[in-house]
Amino acid sequence: MGLKELLIDKKGKIQKKWYQLILETYPPEAAAFFKKNRDQFENPVGAHIGEGVEGILAQLLGKTDEDQVKHYIDRIVRIRAVQDFTPADAVRVFPLLKRAIREVLRDELEDPSFMKEFLALEEQIDEITLKAFDIYHSCRERLYHMKVEEWKSRMYMLLRKAGLLYDEREGSLPPQTNMMG
């Protein structure tokens, strides 16, 4: 039995362990809620994390589709991008998969015949982590862009209410300037 077959056999335990390790990156009360309830409507965060964990592991153990991998990474990272995580903390969940595998397969990984396969798997997980950082960065850029657009909209509304803005679409008069000198 090769490492891949062993991983497939222990997939459920690895998935559960990785999910648990991810929840430990949250405050205890949030982690307890995410763990207790994975309904997508009552707990979208827990549902997205669970879907991402399950999907990434399935992609690693099956035929890898890059678009699917990115989709499942996005399920986890998008949530963490809007929360108060630093970039490092946001993507730290992906290397935790290595830890989950090591903990679940502790005895089996002592067999040196698995080392080459395990190192190749760790490289795949490292690539996933790098993709996660790119996705995180993209999400943060969109958030900052949305904040700037909101700020511009508010400023426009304030200037318009104060009568300091001419908007020909509304037929308003241009602001009066004081010509006294």
Phi, psi and chi 1 to 4 in degrees:
 res  aa     phi    psi   chi1   chi2   chi3   chi4
   1 MET       -  126.7  179.5 -174.5  -73.3      -
   2 GLY   -84.3  175.4      -      -      -      -
   3 LEU   -63.1  -40.8 -179.9   62.9      -      -
   4 LYS   -60.7  -43.3 -166.9  167.3 -166.8  172.3
   5 GLU   -64.7  -38.5  -69.0   79.2   18.2      -
   6 LEU   -64.3  -42.1 -171.5   58.4      -      -
   7 LEU   -64.2  -40.3  -70.1  166.5      -      -
   8 ILE   -63.8  -41.0  -69.5  169.1      -      -
   9 ASP   -63.5  -35.3 -173.8   49.0      -      -
  10 LYS  -103.9   15.2  -55.4  -89.5 -174.4  164.7
  11 LYS   -53.6  -46.1 -179.0 -178.1  171.1 -165.2
  12 GLY   -59.6  -43.1      -      -      -      -
  13 LYS   -68.0  -40.3  -71.4 -178.6 -179.4  179.3
  14 ILE   -64.8  -45.0  -66.0  167.6      -      -
  15 GLN   -59.0  -47.5 -170.6  174.1  -51.3      -
  16 LYS   -63.0  -42.9 -174.3  175.7  179.9 -179.3
  17 LYS   -65.3  -44.5 -177.6   64.8  177.5  175.0
  18 TRP   -63.5  -43.8 -172.9   24.2      -      -
  19 TYR   -58.4  -44.1 -174.8   78.6      -      -
  20 GLN   -62.1  -43.6  175.8 -173.0  -25.9      -
  21 LEU   -64.4  -37.5  -69.6  170.2      -      -
  22 ILE   -64.5  -43.1  -68.7  172.1      -      -
  23 LEU   -62.1  -29.5  -66.4 -174.1      -      -
  24 GLU   -67.6  -13.0  -71.1  174.1    7.6      -
  25 THR   -81.9   -7.2   66.6      -      -      -
  26 TYR  -100.1  160.9  -73.4   92.6      -      -
  27 PRO   -58.1  149.7  -21.4   30.0      -      -
  28 PRO   -53.7  -40.4  -22.1   28.9      -      -
  29 GLU   -69.1  -37.0   58.9  -80.6   -7.6      -
  30 ALA   -68.7  -43.1      -      -      -      -
  31 ALA   -60.2  -41.1      -      -      -      -
  32 ALA   -63.2  -40.7      -      -      -      -
  33 PHE   -66.6  -45.7  177.5   74.7      -      -
  34 PHE   -61.9  -37.2  -62.3  153.6      -      -
  35 LYS   -71.9  -39.3 -168.9  174.3 -164.9  174.1
  36 LYS   -71.2  -37.4  178.1 -179.6   69.3  169.6
  37 ASN  -132.5  115.6 -174.5   -7.3      -      -
  38 ARG  -112.5   23.0  -74.1 -178.0   51.6 -178.3
  39 ASP   -68.3  132.4  179.0   84.4      -      -
  40 GLN   -66.8  -21.0   68.5  177.4    3.3      -
  41 PHE   -93.6  -39.6  -61.6  108.3      -      -
  42 GLU   -80.6  -27.6  -69.0 -178.8   29.8      -
  43 ASN  -143.9   73.6  178.0   11.8      -      -
  44 PRO   -63.3  -31.5   15.9  -23.8      -      -
  45 VAL   -63.2  -51.7  172.9      -      -      -
  46 GLY   -61.9  -38.1      -      -      -      -
  47 ALA   -66.3  -42.4      -      -      -      -
  48 HIS   -66.6  -42.4  -77.1 -110.4      -      -
  49 ILE   -62.9  -46.5  -67.6  170.3      -      -
  50 GLY   -59.4  -43.5      -      -      -      -
  51 GLU   -63.7  -42.7 -179.6 -173.7  -16.9      -
  52 GLY   -63.3  -45.2      -      -      -      -
  53 VAL   -60.0  -50.2  163.3      -      -      -
  54 GLU   -62.2  -44.0 -174.4  176.0  -21.0      -
  55 GLY   -67.9  -43.9      -      -      -      -
  56 ILE   -63.5  -44.9  -70.7  168.7      -      -
  57 LEU   -62.7  -41.4 -156.2   49.3      -      -
  58 ALA   -62.9  -39.7      -      -      -      -
  59 GLN   -67.2  -40.5  -72.3  -65.5  -49.5      -
  60 LEU   -65.0  -33.8  -78.5  172.7      -      -
  61 LEU   -93.4  -10.0  -60.0  179.2      -      -
  62 GLY  -117.2 -152.5      -      -      -      -
  63 LYS   -81.8  119.6 -174.2  172.8  179.9  175.3
  64 THR   -78.4  126.9  -55.5      -      -      -
  65 ASP  -112.6  112.6  175.2  -20.8      -      -
  66 GLU   -55.4  -39.8  -72.0  -59.0  -44.4      -
  67 ASP   -65.0  -39.0  -69.9  -25.9      -      -
  68 GLN   -67.4  -40.9  -77.3  -64.2  -52.6      -
  69 VAL   -59.2  -47.1  170.7      -      -      -
  70 LYS   -61.5  -39.2  -73.6  179.5 -176.8  175.4
  71 HIS   -59.9  -47.1  167.7   76.0      -      -
  72 TYR   -71.0  -34.5  -68.2  121.9      -      -
  73 ILE   -61.8  -45.6  -66.9  168.8      -      -
  74 ASP   -58.2  -37.6 -174.1   83.5      -      -
  75 ARG   -57.1  -35.2  -60.1  -57.4  -79.5  172.3
  76 ILE   -88.3  -46.8  -63.2  171.4      -      -
  77 VAL   -70.7  -39.4  170.9      -      -      -
  78 ARG   -55.7  -40.2 -176.0  174.1  -59.8  -87.3
  79 ILE   -65.9  -45.5  -67.6  165.6      -      -
  80 ARG   -69.8  -24.3  -64.7  173.5   76.3   82.7
  81 ALA   -69.4  -28.8      -      -      -      -
  82 VAL   -94.0   -6.4  -62.5      -      -      -
  83 GLN   -92.5  177.5  -64.7  170.5  -30.3      -
  84 ASP   -85.1   50.1  -72.1  -30.0      -      -
  85 PHE  -101.4  140.7  -73.4  106.5      -      -
  86 THR   -69.7  164.0   65.0      -      -      -
  87 PRO   -54.8  -43.0  -27.5   34.9      -      -
  88 ALA   -63.6  -43.3      -      -      -      -
  89 ASP   -69.3  -30.7  -73.0  -23.9      -      -
  90 ALA   -66.2  -38.9      -      -      -      -
  91 VAL   -98.5   -3.9  -59.9      -      -      -
  92 ARG   -59.2  -20.9 -174.2  176.0  -41.7  -89.9
  93 VAL   -66.3  -24.5  -62.1      -      -      -
  94 PHE   -75.8  -43.1  -61.6   96.8      -      -
  95 PRO   -63.8  -19.6  -24.8   33.5      -      -
  96 LEU   -63.6  -20.4  -71.0  175.0      -      -
  97 LEU   -63.0  -38.0  175.1   54.0      -      -
  98 LYS   -59.7  -45.6  -65.2  178.2 -169.2 -179.1
  99 ARG   -62.5  -42.8 -177.3  170.3  154.9 -159.4
 100 ALA   -60.3  -43.7      -      -      -      -
 101 ILE   -63.9  -44.9  -67.5  168.8      -      -
 102 ARG   -61.5  -40.0  -75.7 -172.5 -162.0  117.2
 103 GLU   -70.3  -40.4  -71.6 -178.0   18.6      -
 104 VAL   -73.2  -37.3  170.4      -      -      -
 105 LEU  -106.1   28.9  -58.8  178.7      -      -
 106 ARG   -48.6  -53.4  177.6  169.4  -56.3  158.1
 107 ASP   -68.3  -42.9  -64.0  -25.6      -      -
 108 GLU   -65.9  -33.3  -67.7   87.7  -16.4      -
 109 LEU   -74.7   -7.2  -70.8  176.2      -      -
 110 GLU   -72.6  -17.6  -71.1 -179.0   11.7      -
 111 ASP   -73.6  116.0 -176.8  -15.2      -      -
 112 PRO   -62.4  -18.0    2.6   -3.4      -      -
 113 SER   -68.1  -18.3   66.6      -      -      -
 114 PHE   -88.9  -10.8  -69.4  130.0      -      -
 115 MET   -59.0  -46.0 -169.8   51.2   62.2      -
 116 LYS   -62.5  -44.7 -172.8  175.1  179.5 -179.2
 117 GLU   -65.4  -39.6  -75.2 -179.2   89.4      -
 118 PHE   -66.7  -40.1 -174.8   65.7      -      -
 119 LEU   -64.8  -38.1  -68.9  175.2      -      -
 120 ALA   -64.5  -40.3      -      -      -      -
 121 LEU   -64.4  -41.5  179.1   65.9      -      -
 122 GLU   -62.7  -36.2  -77.2 -166.4  -28.0      -
 123 GLU   -64.1  -39.8  -76.2 -177.7   23.2      -
 124 GLN   -62.1  -40.7  -74.6 -179.2  -73.9      -
 125 ILE   -67.0  -37.5  -64.9  168.8      -      -
 126 ASP   -62.3  -40.1  -68.9  -17.9      -      -
 127 GLU   -64.3  -39.4  -73.7  -62.4  -42.1      -
 128 ILE   -62.2  -40.2  -73.6  171.4      -      -
 129 THR   -62.5  -42.1  -55.9      -      -      -
 130 LEU   -66.1  -40.4  -66.4  173.6      -      -
 131 LYS   -62.9  -38.7  -72.6  174.8 -174.2  158.1
 132 ALA   -61.7  -39.7      -      -      -      -
 133 PHE   -64.7  -41.5 -175.7   77.5      -      -
 134 ASP   -60.4  -44.1  -73.9  -15.9      -      -
 135 ILE   -65.7  -42.7  -68.2  169.8      -      -
 136 TYR   -57.6  -47.8  173.0   85.9      -      -
 137 HIS   -60.8  -42.9 -179.7   67.4      -      -
 138 SER   -62.0  -42.8  174.5      -      -      -
 139 CYS   -63.0  -43.7  -71.9      -      -      -
 140 ARG   -65.2  -39.0  -66.7  -59.2  -68.4 -166.9
 141 GLU   -59.2  -44.4  -87.3 -175.0    1.1      -
 142 ARG   -63.2  -40.1  -82.7 -175.4  -99.1  159.0
 143 LEU   -61.8  -46.2  -80.4  172.9      -      -
 144 TYR   -63.5  -40.1  -68.3  133.6      -      -
 145 HIS   -61.2  -44.3  178.7   71.7      -      -
 146 MET   -62.7  -38.9  -72.4  170.2   36.8      -
 147 LYS   -65.6  -41.0  -74.1  179.8 -178.4  179.5
 148 VAL   -64.3  -44.4  166.4      -      -      -
 149 GLU   -62.4  -39.2  -69.2  -57.8  -44.9      -
 150 GLU   -65.0  -42.0 -178.8 -177.8  -15.9      -
 151 TRP   -63.5  -43.1 -178.5   83.4      -      -
 152 LYS   -63.1  -40.9  -74.3  165.0   57.1  175.2
 153 SER   -64.2  -43.8  176.2      -      -      -
 154 ARG   -63.3  -42.1  -74.9 -177.0 -178.3 -174.9
 155 MET   -64.1  -41.4 -167.8   55.3   67.4      -
 156 TYR   -59.2  -47.4  172.6   82.7      -      -
 157 MET   -62.9  -40.7  -64.1  -57.8  -81.7      -
 158 LEU   -63.7  -45.3  -75.5  172.5      -      -
 159 LEU   -64.1  -39.2  -70.4  171.4      -      -
 160 ARG   -66.0  -43.5 -163.5  174.0   96.3 -164.3
 161 LYS   -64.7  -33.4  -79.0 -175.8  177.9 -177.3
 162 ALA   -79.7   -4.8      -      -      -      -
 163 GLY    75.4   20.1      -      -      -      -
 164 LEU  -100.8   12.1  -60.6  173.3      -      -
 165 LEU  -133.3  132.1 -171.3   68.1      -      -
 166 TYR   -98.0  124.9  170.8   67.2      -      -
 167 ASP  -126.7  102.2 -171.2  -15.0      -      -
 168 GLU   -66.2  -21.6   60.3 -173.4   39.4      -
 169 ARG   -64.6  -30.7  -65.4  173.7  -63.9  174.9
 170 GLU   -94.0   -7.8  -65.6 -179.6    0.0      -
 171 GLY    75.2   18.6      -      -      -      -
 172 SER   -76.8  159.6   60.7      -      -      -
 173 LEU   -82.7  148.4  -62.9  173.8      -      -
 174 PRO   -64.1  153.7    8.4   -9.6      -      -
 175 PRO   -59.7  142.3    3.3   -2.7      -      -
 176 GLN   -81.4  134.8  -62.0  -66.0  -42.1      -
 177 THR  -107.2  147.7   54.9      -      -      -
 178 ASN   -81.5  111.6 -171.4   -7.2      -      -
 179 MET   -94.4    8.6  -60.8  -54.8 -101.2      -
 180 MET   -75.4  138.9  -61.9  177.8   90.0      -
 181 GLY  -136.4      -      -      -      -      -
